[in-house]
């Protein structure tokens, strides 16, 4: 069991600004998403490495209950986000903030 509360510490306008920044990053650089249970993988274009690092740094500060891992892979950057088992079925809802704007660029949902 985690001793970290399953809650983001951002509120109000700070949360709205963060969600908008994530959506902008996703619109610009997110290539694929995969969710399996308590794990979400986000693959970004390699050109967004600095922005991805900043996104992860900020999220680690406000969502300490989630584990973040960045991997540099040829031609892209992968972010793996893992929720604690206590999140259970809520993981999908938790992960929605990280996929915002992902499919906005394409009406068919593909990239």
DSSP file (Angstrom, degrees, kcal/mol; ACC not computed):
  #  RESIDUE AA STRUCTURE BP1 BP2  ACC     N-H-->O    O-->H-N    N-H-->O    O-->H-N    TCO  KAPPA ALPHA  PHI   PSI    X-CA   Y-CA   Z-CA
    1    1 A X              0   0    0      0, 0.0     2,-0.2     0, 0.0    83,-0.0   0.000 360.0 360.0 360.0 138.5    0.0    0.0    0.0
    2    2 A X        -     0   0    0      1,-0.1     4,-0.1     2,-0.1    63,-0.0  -0.541 360.0-154.0 -82.1 146.0    1.3    3.5   -0.9
    3    3 A X  S    S+     0   0    0     -2,-0.2     2,-0.5     2,-0.1    -1,-0.1   0.374  73.4  94.7 -95.6   3.6    1.7    6.1    1.8
    4    4 A X  S    S-     0   0    0     61,-0.1    -2,-0.1    60,-0.1     2,-0.0  -0.836  84.5-117.2 -94.9 125.9    1.3    8.8   -0.9
    5    5 A X        -     0   0    0     -2,-0.5     2,-1.9     1,-0.1    60,-0.3  -0.344  21.9-121.9 -61.6 141.0   -2.3   10.1   -1.2
    6    6 A X  S    S+     0   0    0     -4,-0.1     2,-0.3    58,-0.1    -1,-0.1  -0.587  77.0 100.2 -85.5  78.8   -3.8    9.4   -4.6
    7    7 A X  S    S-     0   0    0     -2,-1.9     2,-0.3    55,-0.1    58,-0.2  -0.961  72.1-117.3-162.1 141.5   -4.5   13.0   -5.4
    8    8 A X        -     0   0    0     -2,-0.3    55,-0.2    55,-0.1    54,-0.1  -0.603  17.7-144.8 -78.6 143.0   -3.0   15.8   -7.4
    9    9 A X  S    S+     0   0    0     53,-2.0     2,-0.2    -2,-0.3    -1,-0.1   0.520  70.1  98.8 -88.6  -4.8   -1.8   18.8   -5.4
   10   10 A X        -     0   0    0     52,-0.2     2,-0.3     4,-0.1    -2,-0.1  -0.517  52.3-176.9 -79.8 150.7   -2.8   21.3   -8.1
   11   11 A X    >>  -     0   0    0     -2,-0.2     3,-1.4     0, 0.0     4,-0.9  -0.962  39.9 -20.0-142.4 162.2   -6.0   23.2   -7.8
   12   12 A X  H 3> S+     0   0    0     -2,-0.3     4,-2.1     1,-0.3     3,-0.2  -0.064 125.7   3.4  49.0-126.1   -8.1   25.7   -9.8
   13   13 A X  H 3> S+     0   0    0      1,-0.2     4,-2.5     2,-0.2    -1,-0.3   0.800 129.6  59.3 -67.1 -29.1   -6.3   27.8  -12.3
   14   14 A X  H <> S+     0   0    0     -3,-1.4     4,-2.1     2,-0.2    -1,-0.2   0.927 108.3  45.2 -63.7 -43.6   -3.0   26.0  -11.8
   15   15 A X  H  X S+     0   0    0     -4,-0.9     4,-2.7    -3,-0.2     5,-0.2   0.916 112.8  50.9 -65.3 -43.2   -4.6   22.7  -12.7
   16   16 A X  H  X S+     0   0    0     -4,-2.1     4,-2.0     1,-0.2    -2,-0.2   0.908 111.0  48.4 -61.7 -42.3   -6.3   24.2  -15.8
   17   17 A X  H  X S+     0   0    0     -4,-2.5     4,-2.1     2,-0.2    -1,-0.2   0.899 112.1  49.4 -65.1 -40.3   -3.0   25.7  -17.0
   18   18 A X  H  X S+     0   0    0     -4,-2.1     4,-2.5     2,-0.2    -2,-0.2   0.931 110.1  50.0 -64.8 -45.0   -1.2   22.4  -16.5
   19   19 A X  H  X S+     0   0    0     -4,-2.7     4,-2.4     1,-0.2    -1,-0.2   0.889 111.1  50.2 -61.0 -38.6   -3.9   20.5  -18.4
   20   20 A X  H  X S+     0   0    0     -4,-2.0     4,-2.2    -5,-0.2    -1,-0.2   0.893 110.0  50.0 -66.1 -39.6   -3.7   23.0  -21.3
   21   21 A X  H  X S+     0   0    0     -4,-2.1     4,-2.4     2,-0.2    -2,-0.2   0.900 111.5  48.3 -65.8 -40.8    0.1   22.7  -21.4
   22   22 A X  H  X S+     0   0    0     -4,-2.5     4,-2.7     2,-0.2    -2,-0.2   0.926 111.1  50.4 -64.9 -43.8   -0.2   18.9  -21.5
   23   23 A X  H  X S+     0   0    0     -4,-2.4     4,-2.6     2,-0.2    -2,-0.2   0.892 110.7  49.7 -61.2 -39.8   -2.8   19.1  -24.3
   24   24 A X  H  X S+     0   0    0     -4,-2.2     4,-2.2     2,-0.2    -1,-0.2   0.921 111.4  48.4 -65.6 -44.0   -0.5   21.5  -26.3
   25   25 A X  H  X>S+     0   0    0     -4,-2.4     4,-2.8     1,-0.2     5,-0.6   0.929 113.2  48.4 -60.0 -45.0    2.4   19.1  -25.9
   26   26 A X  H  X5S+     0   0    0     -4,-2.7     4,-1.5    74,-0.2    -2,-0.2   0.915 110.4  50.3 -63.0 -43.3    0.3   16.2  -27.0
   27   27 A X  H  <5S+     0   0    0     -4,-2.6    -1,-0.2     1,-0.2    -2,-0.2   0.895 118.2  39.9 -61.7 -40.0   -1.1   18.0  -30.0
   28   28 A X  H  <5S+     0   0    0     -4,-2.2    -2,-0.2    -5,-0.2    -1,-0.2   0.864 136.7   3.1 -76.4 -38.1    2.4   19.0  -31.1
   29   29 A X  H  <5S+     0   0    0     -4,-2.8    16,-2.2    -5,-0.2     2,-0.3   0.577  84.7 116.7-135.3 -12.0    4.4   15.8  -30.4
   30   30 A X  E  << +A   44   0A   0     -4,-1.5    14,-0.3    -5,-0.6     3,-0.1  -0.493  27.7 171.5 -71.6 129.7    2.4   12.8  -29.1
   31   31 A X  E     -     0   0A   0     12,-3.7     2,-0.3     1,-0.4    13,-0.2   0.807  59.0  -0.1-105.7 -42.9    2.6    9.9  -31.5
   32   32 A X  E     -A   43   0A   0     11,-1.3    11,-2.6    78,-0.1    -1,-0.4  -0.987  52.6-158.8-147.9 156.2    1.0    7.0  -29.7
   33   33 A X  E     -A   42   0A   0     -2,-0.3     2,-0.4     9,-0.2     9,-0.2  -0.987   8.7-178.0-133.3 146.4   -0.6    6.0  -26.4
   34   34 A X  E     -A   41   0A   0      7,-2.1     7,-3.2    -2,-0.3     2,-0.4  -0.981   4.1-169.3-143.9 130.9   -1.0    2.6  -24.9
   35   35 A X  E     +A   40   0A   0     -2,-0.4     2,-0.4     5,-0.2     5,-0.2  -0.981   9.0 172.8-122.2 134.7   -2.7    1.7  -21.6
   36   36 A X  E >   -A   39   0A   0      3,-2.8     3,-1.8    -2,-0.4     2,-0.3  -0.881  63.5 -62.8-137.6 104.1   -2.5   -1.6  -19.9
   37   37 A X  T 3  S-     0   0    0     -2,-0.4    -1,-0.0     1,-0.3    46,-0.0  -0.393 123.5  -2.3  60.3-116.2   -4.1   -1.8  -16.5
   38   38 A X  T 3  S+     0   0    0     -2,-0.3    45,-2.9    -3,-0.1     2,-0.4   0.268 120.5  83.8 -92.5  10.4   -2.1    0.6  -14.2
   39   39 A X  E <   -AB  36  82A   0     -3,-1.8    -3,-2.8    43,-0.2     2,-0.4  -0.956  51.6-173.0-122.5 133.7    0.4    1.6  -16.8
   40   40 A X  E     -AB  35  81A   0     41,-2.8    41,-3.1    -2,-0.4     2,-0.5  -0.986   7.2-162.3-119.7 131.8    0.2    4.2  -19.5
   41   41 A X  E     -AB  34  80A   0     -7,-3.2    -7,-2.1    -2,-0.4     2,-0.5  -0.965   4.2-170.7-115.5 132.3    2.9    4.7  -22.2
   42   42 A X  E     -AB  33  79A   0     37,-2.6    37,-2.8    -2,-0.5     2,-0.6  -0.985   6.8-158.3-120.8 124.1    3.1    7.9  -24.2
   43   43 A X  E     -AB  32  78A   0    -11,-2.6   -12,-3.7    -2,-0.5   -11,-1.3  -0.923  14.8-174.6-107.2 120.9    5.5    8.1  -27.2
   44   44 A X  E     -AB  30  77A   0     33,-3.2    33,-2.7    -2,-0.6   -14,-0.2  -0.777  35.4 -91.7-110.8 154.4    6.5   11.6  -28.2
   45   45 A X  E >   - B   0  76A   0    -16,-2.2     3,-2.2    -2,-0.3    31,-0.2  -0.386  38.5-120.2 -59.7 140.7    8.5   12.8  -31.2
   46   46 A X  G >  S+     0   0    0     29,-1.2     3,-1.6     1,-0.3    30,-0.1   0.770 109.2  69.8 -57.8 -27.6   12.2   13.0  -30.3
   47   47 A X  G 3  S+     0   0    0      1,-0.3     3,-0.3    28,-0.2    -1,-0.3   0.665  92.7  59.5 -66.1 -14.4   12.3   16.7  -31.0
   48   48 A X  G <>  +     0   0    0     -3,-2.2     4,-2.8     1,-0.2    -1,-0.3   0.216  68.0 118.0 -97.7  14.5   10.1   17.3  -27.9
   49   49 A X  H <> S+     0   0    0     -3,-1.6     4,-2.7     1,-0.2     5,-0.2   0.885  75.7  46.8 -51.6 -48.6   12.6   15.8  -25.4
   50   50 A X  H  > S+     0   0    0     -3,-0.3     4,-2.1     1,-0.2    -1,-0.2   0.908 114.3  47.5 -63.4 -41.3   13.1   18.9  -23.4
   51   51 A X  H  > S+     0   0    0      2,-0.2     4,-2.5     1,-0.2    -1,-0.2   0.883 111.8  50.9 -66.5 -37.9    9.4   19.6  -23.2
   52   52 A X  H  X S+     0   0    0     -4,-2.8     4,-2.6     2,-0.2     5,-0.2   0.922 109.0  50.8 -65.9 -44.0    8.7   16.0  -22.2
   53   53 A X  H  X S+     0   0    0     -4,-2.7     4,-2.6    -5,-0.3    -2,-0.2   0.916 112.0  47.3 -59.1 -42.9   11.3   16.2  -19.4
   54   54 A X  H  X S+     0   0    0     -4,-2.1     4,-2.5     2,-0.2     5,-0.2   0.913 110.5  52.4 -65.8 -42.6    9.8   19.4  -18.1
   55   55 A X  H  X S+     0   0    0     -4,-2.5     4,-2.3     1,-0.2    -2,-0.2   0.932 112.6  45.0 -56.6 -47.9    6.3   17.8  -18.3
   56   56 A X  H  X S+     0   0    0     -4,-2.6     4,-2.6     2,-0.2     5,-0.2   0.912 111.2  53.2 -65.9 -42.5    7.5   14.8  -16.2
   57   57 A X  H  X S+     0   0    0     -4,-2.6     4,-1.1    -5,-0.2    -2,-0.2   0.929 112.6  44.2 -57.7 -46.3    9.4   17.0  -13.7
   58   58 A X  H  X S+     0   0    0     -4,-2.5     4,-1.5     1,-0.2    -1,-0.2   0.898 113.9  49.4 -66.5 -41.1    6.2   19.1  -13.1
   59   59 A X  H  X S+     0   0    0     -4,-2.3     4,-2.6     1,-0.2    -1,-0.2   0.857 105.2  57.1 -69.5 -34.8    4.0   16.1  -12.8
   60   60 A X  H  < S+     0   0    0     -4,-2.6    -1,-0.2     1,-0.2    -2,-0.2   0.845 107.2  51.3 -62.8 -31.7    6.3   14.3  -10.4
   61   61 A X  H  < S+     0   0    0     -4,-1.1     3,-0.3    -5,-0.2    -1,-0.2   0.880 120.8  29.7 -73.5 -38.5    6.0   17.3   -8.1
   62   62 A X  H  < S+     0   0    0     -4,-1.5   -53,-2.0     1,-0.2   -52,-0.2   0.680 126.5  40.8 -98.7 -18.1    2.2   17.4   -8.1
   63   63 A X    ><  +     0   0    0     -4,-2.6     3,-2.1   -55,-0.2    -1,-0.2  -0.494  64.4 158.4-126.3  61.6    1.2   13.8   -8.6
   64   64 A X  T 3   +     0   0    0     -3,-0.3    -1,-0.1     1,-0.3   -58,-0.1   0.646  66.2  70.7 -63.8 -15.9    3.8   12.1   -6.4
   65   65 A X  T 3  S+     0   0    0    -60,-0.3    19,-0.4   -58,-0.2     2,-0.3   0.645  89.4  75.6 -75.7 -14.0    1.6    9.0   -6.2
   66   66 A X  S <  S-     0   0    0     -3,-2.1     2,-0.5    -7,-0.2    17,-0.2  -0.739  77.3-136.2 -97.0 146.7    2.4    8.2   -9.8
   67   67 A X  E     -C   82   0A   0     15,-2.6    15,-2.6    -2,-0.3     2,-0.4  -0.893  20.5-164.6-101.6 131.9    5.7    6.7  -11.0
   68   68 A X  E     -C   81   0A   0     -2,-0.5     2,-0.4    13,-0.2    13,-0.2  -0.931   8.9-178.9-118.0 139.1    7.2    8.3  -14.2
   69   69 A X  E     -C   80   0A   0     11,-1.8    11,-2.9    -2,-0.4     2,-0.5  -0.994  10.5-157.3-137.9 129.9    9.9    6.9  -16.3
   70   70 A X  E     -C   79   0A   0     -2,-0.4     2,-0.4     9,-0.2     9,-0.2  -0.915  10.1-174.8-107.9 132.3   11.4    8.5  -19.5
   71   71 A X  E     -C   78   0A   0      7,-2.8     7,-3.1    -2,-0.5     2,-0.7  -0.995  18.4-143.3-126.1 129.8   13.2    6.4  -22.1
   72   72 A X  E     +C   77   0A   0     -2,-0.4     2,-0.3     5,-0.2     5,-0.2  -0.839  27.9 175.3 -91.6 119.4   15.0    7.8  -25.1
   73   73 A X  E >   -C   76   0A   0      3,-2.6     3,-2.7    -2,-0.7   -27,-0.1  -0.911  46.5 -76.7-121.7 146.5   14.4    5.5  -28.0
   74   74 A X  T 3  S-     0   0    0     -2,-0.3     3,-0.0     1,-0.3    -1,-0.0  -0.203 117.7  -0.1 -48.1 126.2   15.6    6.2  -31.6
   75   75 A X  T 3  S+     0   0    0      1,-0.1   -29,-1.2   -30,-0.0     2,-0.3   0.341 130.7  47.1  74.5  -2.8   13.2    8.7  -33.1
   76   76 A X  E <   -BC  45  73A   0     -3,-2.7    -3,-2.6   -31,-0.2     2,-0.4  -0.992  67.3-128.5-158.6 169.4   11.0    9.1  -30.1
   77   77 A X  E     -BC  44  72A   0    -33,-2.7   -33,-3.2    -2,-0.3     2,-0.5  -0.980  24.0-152.8-120.5 129.0   10.8    9.6  -26.3
   78   78 A X  E     -BC  43  71A   0     -7,-3.1    -7,-2.8    -2,-0.4     2,-0.5  -0.891   5.9-165.4-107.9 132.6    8.7    7.2  -24.2
   79   79 A X  E     -BC  42  70A   0    -37,-2.8   -37,-2.6    -2,-0.5     2,-0.6  -0.975   5.3-164.1-112.4 123.8    7.1    8.2  -21.0
   80   80 A X  E     -BC  41  69A   0    -11,-2.9   -11,-1.8    -2,-0.5     2,-0.5  -0.945   4.9-170.1-109.3 123.2    5.8    5.3  -18.8
   81   81 A X  E     -BC  40  68A   0    -41,-3.1   -41,-2.8    -2,-0.6     2,-0.5  -0.956   1.9-168.7-114.9 126.7    3.4    6.3  -16.1
   82   82 A X  E     -BC  39  67A   0    -15,-2.6   -15,-2.6    -2,-0.5     2,-0.3  -0.966   7.1-153.3-121.5 127.3    2.4    3.8  -13.5
   83   83 A X        -     0   0    0    -45,-2.9   -17,-0.1    -2,-0.5   -45,-0.1  -0.650  30.9-101.2 -91.2 151.9   -0.4    4.2  -11.0
   84   84 A X    >   -     0   0    0    -19,-0.4     3,-2.4    -2,-0.3     4,-0.5  -0.357  31.8-111.6 -69.4 154.6   -0.3    2.4   -7.6
   85   85 A X  G >  S+     0   0    0      1,-0.3     3,-1.1     2,-0.2    -1,-0.1   0.777 115.8  69.6 -60.0 -24.4   -2.5   -0.7   -7.3
   86   86 A X  G 3  S+     0   0    0      1,-0.2    -1,-0.3     2,-0.1     4,-0.1   0.718  86.4  67.6 -64.8 -19.8   -4.7    1.3   -4.9
   87   87 A X  G X  S+     0   0    0     -3,-2.4     3,-2.3     1,-0.2    -1,-0.2   0.814  77.3 160.9 -69.3 -29.3   -5.8    3.4   -7.9
   88   88 A X  G X   -     0   0    0     -3,-1.1     3,-1.7    -4,-0.5     4,-0.2  -0.115  68.1  -3.3  49.2-131.0   -7.6    0.3   -9.2
   89   89 A X  G >  S+     0   0    0      1,-0.3     3,-0.6     2,-0.1     4,-0.4   0.624 124.6  74.1 -69.9 -12.3  -10.2    1.1  -11.8
   90   90 A X  G <> S+     0   0    0     -3,-2.3     4,-2.4     1,-0.2    -1,-0.3   0.612  71.9  88.2 -74.3 -11.4   -9.7    4.8  -11.3
   91   91 A X  H <> S+     0   0    0     -3,-1.7     4,-2.6     1,-0.2    -1,-0.2   0.890  83.0  54.7 -56.5 -41.9   -6.4    4.5  -13.2
   92   92 A X  H <> S+     0   0    0     -3,-0.6     4,-1.0     1,-0.2    -1,-0.2   0.920 110.3  45.6 -60.3 -43.1   -8.1    5.1  -16.5
   93   93 A X  H  > S+     0   0    0     -4,-0.4     4,-0.5    -3,-0.2     3,-0.5   0.891 112.0  52.4 -65.8 -39.5   -9.7    8.4  -15.3
   94   94 A X  H >< S+     0   0    0     -4,-2.4     3,-0.7     1,-0.2     4,-0.3   0.893 109.1  50.7 -60.7 -39.8   -6.3    9.4  -13.8
   95   95 A X  H >X S+     0   0    0     -4,-2.6     3,-1.4     1,-0.2     4,-0.6   0.681  88.3  81.8 -75.8 -17.9   -4.6    8.8  -17.1
   96   96 A X  H >X S+     0   0    0     -4,-1.0     3,-1.1    -3,-0.5     4,-0.5   0.849  85.2  59.5 -58.1 -34.6   -7.1   10.9  -19.1
   97   97 A X  H << S+     0   0    0     -3,-0.7     3,-0.4    -4,-0.5    -1,-0.3   0.802 103.6  52.5 -63.5 -26.9   -5.3   14.1  -18.2
   98   98 A X  H <4 S+     0   0    0     -3,-1.4    -1,-0.2    -4,-0.3    -2,-0.2   0.560 110.6  45.8 -87.4  -8.6   -2.1   12.8  -19.8
   99   99 A X  H X< S+     0   0    0     -3,-1.1     3,-2.2    -4,-0.6     4,-0.3   0.338  79.3 133.9-112.4   4.9   -3.8   12.0  -23.2
  100  100 A X  T 3< S+     0   0    0     -4,-0.5   -74,-0.2    -3,-0.4   -73,-0.2  -0.287  78.2  11.1 -56.4 134.7   -5.8   15.2  -23.5
  101  101 A X  T >  S+     0   0    0    -75,-0.1     3,-0.7   -74,-0.1     4,-0.4   0.432  91.2 125.2  78.3  -1.6   -5.5   16.7  -27.0
  102  102 A X  T <  S+     0   0    0     -3,-2.2     3,-0.3     1,-0.3    -2,-0.1   0.868  82.5  25.6 -61.1 -40.4   -3.9   13.4  -28.3
  103  103 A X  T >  S+     0   0    0     -4,-0.3     3,-1.4     1,-0.2     6,-0.4   0.313  91.6 103.1-107.6   8.6   -6.3   12.9  -31.1
  104  104 A X  T <  S+     0   0    0     -3,-0.7    -1,-0.2     1,-0.3    -2,-0.1   0.768  74.8  60.7 -63.6 -26.1   -7.4   16.5  -31.6
  105  105 A X  T 3  S+     0   0    0     -4,-0.4     2,-0.4    -3,-0.3    -1,-0.3   0.636 105.7  49.2 -78.2 -12.9   -5.3   16.8  -34.8
  106  106 A X    X   -     0   0    0     -3,-1.4     3,-1.3     1,-0.1    -1,-0.1  -0.978  64.6-153.2-133.8 123.5   -7.1   14.0  -36.6
  107  107 A X  T 3  S+     0   0    0     -2,-0.4    -1,-0.1     1,-0.3    -4,-0.0   0.748 100.2  52.2 -65.6 -21.9  -10.8   13.6  -37.0
  108  108 A X  T 3  S-     0   0    0      2,-0.2    -1,-0.3    -5,-0.0     3,-0.1   0.534 114.6-114.3 -90.5  -5.8  -10.5    9.8  -37.4
  109  109 A X  S <  S+     0   0    0     -3,-1.3     2,-0.2    -6,-0.4    -2,-0.1   0.473  79.9 113.7  88.3   1.7   -8.4    9.5  -34.2
  110  110 A X              0   0    0     -7,-0.1    -1,-0.3     1,-0.1    -2,-0.2  -0.627 360.0 360.0-102.2 166.3   -5.2    8.4  -36.0
  111  111 A X              0   0    0     -2,-0.2    -1,-0.1   -80,-0.1   -79,-0.0   0.352 360.0 360.0-117.9 360.0   -2.0   10.3  -36.2
